[in-house]
């Protein structure tokens, strides 16, 4: 899944105040879906970690991307 698809189908987005990661709520074939874009894995953020666990417990499919640098 690419970020352009997420943005084209975006419903809402929020930014984490701790790790500054972005959470995107988007429409995927009529269903609500979440996408997280951050430099930090969810387990490394006290705010994102419980959100991620709750989403994964309910989700059929989840996607995340951790940014390692602009040069890659």
SULCOR-V994747 format. One record per run of one state. SS is the DSSP state (2 for helix, 1 for strand, 0 for the rest). FROM is the first residue (numbers start at 0). LEN is the number of residues. If there is no record, write none. Layout:
BEGIN
((SS,FROM,LEN) (SS,FROM,LEN))
END
This chain:
BEGIN
((0,0,2) (2,2,6) (0,8,1) (1,9,6) (0,15,6) (1,21,7) (0,28,2) (1,30,8) (0,38,3) (2,41,3) (0,44,3) (2,47,11) (0,58,4) (1,62,4) (0,66,6))
END
